[in-house]
Amino acid sequence: MPDDLDLQRFRIAPGEAPRLAYRDPGATGPNLDKHKARARLADLGARLRELQYLLYAEQQRSLLVVLQAMDAGGKDGTIRHVFACMNPQGVRVTPFRQPTATEAAHDFLWRIHRATPGRGEVAIFNRSHYEDVLIARVHKLVPRKVWQRRYRHINEFESLLADEGTVILKFFLHISAEEQWRRLRRRLDDPHRHWKISEADFSEHRYWDDYQQAYEDALAKCSTEAAPWYVIPANHKWYRNLVVSRILVEHLESLHLRFPEPRVDIASLRKRYFNHRQEDETP
């Protein structure tokens, strides 16, 4: 794979202050444009498909991808363009909306744990348990002491998953306030997107600064070696897709996934069933 993208600059080191105001959401890589990125994305998609097949065959580990962003930040688009290459039999997408009455009657991680991937699976969270230190904080849905202790609960939860073989990658799709407003306006102008519009999409925009601070704290407190956060410049969708794909490929390749040993004697089966038959015969 091309190595001219410095992926480490997107990663938040444990305890690092993300300083979102100093991270350009419109950034793109050197010597890159939409056309070059499209070709690279096709190659990365082919490699992701191979790696997912190995993950599914190995049945020892799993992959959890967390996508967070401001409204219109590109979570749905990332899922469509980055993960479409994967076999849907081994992929599950869970959107986390406002908790149901049953979900709200349990601890905030109850509904999350039920959606985590089993061995060999890929799970994608469209929003996630981080909503409980974002919207719950911004809108004061719970007392300060409650959302503050949730950072520890989240880290312990993700540590448990990692210890059990789940690779966790968390992406904050970083767009500017101006880009968000442009995207919301385009939804108003496109009848095919009217179904996506809610009043909250627009009313939440006034809380932009509050959400940026909430995100900074979540990224700083919950980016760990076992479950790192990546801040992805997302004003340009093609660059967003390219960077997310590269990070996924890099992490999956680092696992050195292998096919398991066969559970049957291959030589014996070949001898018993095919040595005395023509290739075009049916048993």
N, C-alpha and C positions, 0 to 999 in steps of 0.2 A: 504494500500500500504506500502511496506517497507520504513522505515524512516532513513536508514543508509546513504543516499545521502544528503549531506548538500547543498541544492539548492541555499541558499543565497550567497554562495561563488562565484557563477557564475553571480550573478546580479550586475550591475553597479549602485551604489547609485547616486542620483542626485548630480552632481558636482564632483564626484569622478574621479580621474585620472586612466584610465584603466591599464596603464603600461603593455602593451601587451608583452614586452620582458621578463617580470617576470611571465607570465602566461604560464604554460607548456602545449603546444598543444597536447602532448602525454600522458597527465595524465589520469589515470583511478581511479575508486573508490576502497576503501579497500574491500578485500574479494570478488572481482568480477572478472569474466572472461567471455569470449565470450559465453560459454554455459549457465552460470547462467543468463547472460543478455538476452539471447534469450527467456528464459522462462519468465522472468519478462516482457519483451517487449510484449509477447503474452497476459499477464494479463492486461497490460496497454492499449493495443489495444482494448481489450474487454470493458474496462472501458471508453475509449475515444468514442467508438461507442455508448454506453449508453448516455454519456453526450452530444454528438452531437445530438442524437435523442431528448433529452430534450430541448436543445437549439432551435432546429427546431420547436418543438411543442409549446414551450412557446411564440415564435415570439415577444420577447421584446428586446432581445439583440443580438449582433453578435460578431464574433471573427475575428480579422485580425492578421495574422502571417506574419512577415517580415523576410525573409532569405537573409542574405548578407554573402559573403565570397570572398576570392581571387579566381581566376580561378582554377577550379578543386577542390574547397573547399568542395564540397559535397551537394550543394543545391538540385540538382535533386535526389540524393540518399536519402536525408532526406525526401523529398516529397513522394518518392516511399515507403519507409519503415515505416514511422511514420503515414502517412495519408491514407494509403491504406485501413485501417480498417473502414474508414468513408463511409457513404452513398454518392455516387457521386452526387446525386440530390441536396445535400445541400452544396457542396464544389466547389469552383472555384479557379483555379490556373492561375495567370497572370504573364507571363515572361515579364520583361521590358528590351527591347533591345534599340538600338539607335533610338531616336525619329524619327517618320515620318515627312514629310514636314508639314502636318496639325498639328501634336502635337507640333512641334517646333515653330509654329506660335502663340501658346498660352503660358501662364505662365507655369512654370515647374511642377506645381501641377495639372494642368488641366487633364492630362491623368491618373494621380494617383487617383484623386477623383472619376472618372468614374468607377474605378475598385474596390472600397471599398465595403464591404459586406452590404447587406440589412438585416433587422431583421430576425433572425433565420439562417443566412448563415455563412459559414466559407470561408474566402478569404485568399489565400496564395500568397504572392508576392515573385517571384523568381527574385531577385534584386528589386529595389524600387526607391522611391524618393531620397534615399540617394546617388544614383549615381551622383546626381547633386551637392553633396559636396565631392565626391570622384574622379571619373574620370574627372569631369569638373574642379576640382582643380588641380589634378596631371598633366593634359595635358593643363592646362591654356586655357580652352575652353571659359571661361568668365573671366572678370576682378576679382581681389581679392575682391573688395568691393561688388561684386555681390554674390559670393558664401559665403562670410562671413555673409551676412544678411539672407541667406537661412536657417541657423540654427534656427533663430527666426521664420521664416515662417513655418518651419517644426513643431516646438513645438506648435505653435498656431493651425496648421492644425490638429495635433494629439489630441490636447486638445478638439477641436471641435468634433471630432469623438467620443472621450471618453465621453464627455458630452451628446452625443446623444445615448449612450448605446453600443458602440463598445469596446470590450476588445482588447487591443493591446499588442502583445508580439513580441519582436524583438530579433532575434538570429544572432549573429556573429559567424560563424563556423570557429574557429581559428585553422589553420594548420601551420606547419612550412614551411619555404622556401624549405627545403630538401624534405619534403613530397610532396609539390606541384610539384617539379621537377620529383619525382618518378612517380607520377600519370600522368603527361604529357607524360613521356617516355612510360608508359604502354599503353597510347592511340595510340602512334605510332606503338607499337608492336601488337595491337589488331585490325584486320581488321573490326570488328564489331563496333569499336569506331572511325574509321577514319572520319565518317560523322560529328563528334563533333569537329574536329580539325580546328582551324583557325590560321593564322599567328600571330594574336594578342595574342593568348594564350601564345606563347613563347616570343614574343617581349615585352609583358607587364612585364615579370619576372624581367627585369632590373630595373623596377620602384618599386620593392618590398618595399624598405625603405620609399619611398615617400607615398605609399599606407598605410603602417603601421601608419605613422604619421597622415594621413588624417582620417583613421579609429579611431585613438585615440581621435582626436578632435571631431569627430561626436559622438562617444560613450559618451564622457565627457559632451558635450553640449546638447545632445538630449536624455539622459536617465532620465526620469521623473517618478514620482509616477504613473501617468496615462498611460505611455507608456515606460516601462522599457526595457533596453537592457540587454541581457544575453550573456556572452562570453563563448562559448561551446568548450571545448577541442575536436578537430575533427580529429586528426591523426588516431584514432581508430574509425572506422565507427560504430561499435556495441555500443561503449560508447556514442558517439554522439547521436545516435538514442534513447538510453535509457534516457539520461538526458533531451533531448527535450521533449520526451513523458511524463516524470515525471512532468516537469514544466507545460505542457499543462493540465494534469490531475489536478494538484494542483490548478491552477487558475480557471479552470472550476468548480471544486468542491466548491471553495470558493464563487461562485455565488449563491449556494443553488437553483439551477434550479428546477422548479416544472412544472408538467403538468397543463395547464389551466383548469378552470372549464368547464364542457361540455356545449355546446350551446343549447342543447335540453334536454327534460325531459326523462332521461334514463328509469325510472320506467314506465312511460307512454308508451313509445315505446315497452318495453318488454311486457307489458300487452296487448297492442293493436295487436301486430303482432305474439307473440309466446305463450301466455298462452293457446290458444286453438288449437295449432298445435303440431303435433309430431315433434321431433327434426330433423328427416330425411326428412321432407316435404319441398318443395320449395314454396315460396309465389306465 
